[in-house]
Amino acid sequence: MRDERGQVTVMIVGFMMILLCMVAVVVDASAAYLQRSGLDTVADGAALAGTEALDLQAGYEQGLDDLQLSRRLVDDAVRTYLEQTGAAARFPGLAHTVVVSGNQVVVHVTAPLDLPLRVPDTAESVTITAVGSAVLAHAS
């Protein structure tokens, strides 16, 4: 009969490695989810700030019914919002793009995330992206 002493130790070590990898995946996924949630809030707020950037002079001259958003004013409003809320400090490496189409503002934000626990053979950091949009609607 074969001596099987020590086999349980190998099995326990194997299960511990699997358990540690599972914990790392859960921790990393939670960190990514929290970052995405925060970036969603930033993107939505920036889009809303962009829709508030109206060219009032054009509104006075052309009337409020045909009021369109100015790309320059929207960009400035989004940038100001991101600075005033401290988004760059909360999300180091934050980048944004703004798309203005008629009366709609779409803001894409991205930020790198250094993973707290790294599963072997995976990237040390990932890029998280969020999109926020808002529409300037005239009250009837």
Secondary structure, DSSP 8 states (H G I E B T S, - for coil): ----TTHHHHHHHHHHHHHHHHHHHHHHHHHHHHHHHHHHHHHHHHHHHHHT-B-HHHHHHH-STT--B-HHHHHHHHHHHHHHTTHHHHSTT-EEEEEEETTEEEEEEEEEEE-SS--TTS-SEEEEEEEEEEE-----
